[in-house]
Amino acid sequence: MGETNNMGRLDGKVAIITGAASGMGVRHAEMYVEEGAKVVLADIAVEAGQKLADKLGANARFFKLNVASFEEWNEVVKFTEAEFGPIDILVNNAGIGIFKLMDDLTIEDYTKTMDVNTTSIFYSLKTVVPSMRKAGGGSIINISSVDGLRGAPTAMAYCSSKFAVNGITRCAAAELGADKIRVNTVHPGVIKTPMAEQGEIAEIIAALEAQIPLGRAGTTDEVSHLVVFLGSDESTFCTGSEFVIDGGMICDL
Ligand SMILES: NC(=O)c1ccc[n+]([C@@H]2O[C@H](COP(=O)([O-])OP(=O)(O)OC[C@H]3O[C@@H](n4cnc5c(N)ncnc54)[C@H](O)[C@@H]3O)[C@@H](O)[C@H]2O)c1
């Protein structure tokens, strides 16, 4: 945790981070608090999310949010404004992946993936942007994937949902520039989250690492540094852009 008298890169900024109870979202939340932000960790996983918020201290809160519920987005915005004030940064990080060949992929699988990964972003814009206008501007960071830039077997629902995130991001950037609200996507490649370092997933990652020009998977810290940059005033001329962080995995596209 940074010293309170040191300048943080996100000092005084109010942020909502979705999917902050697990994986990369945990590190984004930790780094945001270390850099001086006040953060609402929003997730459906109550126990893990509350535990992390308690650990992060006075500048963190947990709120139970299902990102696929418009009503709950209204509630998390009210909660954040009441606790910390108008919202400066939104990190849309919550996401799911259902990986099946098309013949096995059900209508429910497809609809659920789109609801959680894509429609949620539309709900977040409808509810969070009015708060950012009150703050005088803001930064929205939508976590997509390399699978939002390429197709892959078994990834039809996931790729569809992540490609659509790029579209909604560019439209939002085009509409919201006048409000000084920036909107960008982040496209991680293979990232070693704590869960991915064990068992079968670790073996899959080891095989994938051989195909990555930098010869390894990324770390959550590397992605969090980019998410801090995009939330901070260091990135004030960046909007409507796709930030790929993949060790060169899709450099041949
Ligand atoms: N891990 C990778 O290698 C990788 C690569 C590219 C993109 N991504 C993307 O990065 C983001 C984070 O990935 P991760 O691997 O850290 O994920 P993870 O599975 O570790 O964590 C996702 C979090 O989202 C939460 N969540 C799921 N559904 C939700 C809902 N309806 N409402 C609110 N919260 C919900 C989960 O409870 C969990 O805490 C995702 O959007 C994912 O698609 C991950």
The ligand as a MOL file (V3000), in Angstrom:
LIG
                    3D

  0  0  0     0  0            999 V3000
M  V30 BEGIN CTAB
M  V30 COUNTS 44 48 0 0 0
M  V30 BEGIN ATOM
M  V30 1 N -7.5250 -14.5260 -17.9380 0
M  V30 2 C -7.2090 -14.2910 -19.2090 0
M  V30 3 O -6.2390 -14.8490 -19.7210 0
M  V30 4 C -8.0260 -13.3080 -20.0310 0
M  V30 5 C -7.6270 -13.0530 -21.3430 0
M  V30 6 C -8.3480 -12.1130 -22.0950 0
M  V30 7 C -9.4180 -11.4420 -21.5460 0
M  V30 8 N -9.8110 -11.7140 -20.2690 0 CHG=1
M  V30 9 C -10.9480 -10.9500 -19.7540 0
M  V30 10 O -10.5200 -10.2850 -18.5860 0
M  V30 11 C -11.5960 -10.1680 -17.6470 0
M  V30 12 C -11.1860 -10.7910 -16.3100 0
M  V30 13 O -10.7810 -12.1170 -16.5450 0
M  V30 14 P -10.2460 -13.0790 -15.3640 0
M  V30 15 O -9.5750 -14.2130 -16.0240 0
M  V30 16 O -9.5190 -12.2710 -14.3710 0 CHG=-1
M  V30 17 O -11.6550 -13.5850 -14.8140 0
M  V30 18 P -12.0990 -14.3830 -13.4820 0
M  V30 19 O -13.0140 -15.4680 -13.9410 0
M  V30 20 O -10.9500 -14.7150 -12.6170 0
M  V30 21 O -12.9610 -13.2470 -12.7420 0
M  V30 22 C -14.1340 -12.7450 -13.2910 0
M  V30 23 C -14.9370 -12.0800 -12.1840 0
M  V30 24 O -16.1540 -11.6300 -12.7780 0
M  V30 25 C -17.2080 -11.9400 -11.8810 0
M  V30 26 N -18.4680 -12.0670 -12.6060 0
M  V30 27 C -18.8570 -13.0520 -13.4570 0
M  V30 28 N -20.1190 -12.8270 -13.8650 0
M  V30 29 C -20.5350 -11.6740 -13.2680 0
M  V30 30 C -21.7410 -10.9370 -13.2880 0
M  V30 31 N -22.8100 -11.3440 -13.9930 0
M  V30 32 N -21.8110 -9.7920 -12.5650 0
M  V30 33 C -20.7480 -9.3680 -11.8300 0
M  V30 34 N -19.5820 -10.0350 -11.7460 0
M  V30 35 C -19.4870 -11.1880 -12.4630 0
M  V30 36 C -16.8000 -13.2550 -11.2220 0
M  V30 37 O -17.4940 -13.4670 -9.9990 0
M  V30 38 C -15.3010 -13.0340 -11.0350 0
M  V30 39 O -15.0240 -12.4340 -9.7900 0
M  V30 40 C -12.7850 -10.8570 -18.3130 0
M  V30 41 O -13.5940 -9.8930 -18.9630 0
M  V30 42 C -12.1390 -11.7740 -19.3300 0
M  V30 43 O -12.9990 -12.0650 -20.4070 0
M  V30 44 C -9.1420 -12.6460 -19.5200 0
M  V30 END ATOM
M  V30 BEGIN BOND
M  V30 1 1 1 2
M  V30 2 2 2 3
M  V30 3 1 2 4
M  V30 4 1 4 5
M  V30 5 2 4 44
M  V30 6 2 5 6
M  V30 7 1 6 7
M  V30 8 2 7 8
M  V30 9 1 8 9
M  V30 10 1 8 44
M  V30 11 1 9 10
M  V30 12 1 9 42
M  V30 13 1 10 11
M  V30 14 1 11 12
M  V30 15 1 11 40
M  V30 16 1 12 13
M  V30 17 1 13 14
M  V30 18 2 14 15
M  V30 19 1 14 16
M  V30 20 1 14 17
M  V30 21 1 17 18
M  V30 22 2 18 19
M  V30 23 1 18 20
M  V30 24 1 18 21
M  V30 25 1 21 22
M  V30 26 1 22 23
M  V30 27 1 23 24
M  V30 28 1 23 38
M  V30 29 1 24 25
M  V30 30 1 25 26
M  V30 31 1 25 36
M  V30 32 1 26 27
M  V30 33 1 26 35
M  V30 34 2 27 28
M  V30 35 1 28 29
M  V30 36 1 29 30
M  V30 37 2 29 35
M  V30 38 1 30 31
M  V30 39 2 30 32
M  V30 40 1 32 33
M  V30 41 2 33 34
M  V30 42 1 34 35
M  V30 43 1 36 37
M  V30 44 1 36 38
M  V30 45 1 38 39
M  V30 46 1 40 41
M  V30 47 1 40 42
M  V30 48 1 42 43
M  V30 END BOND
M  V30 END CTAB
M  END
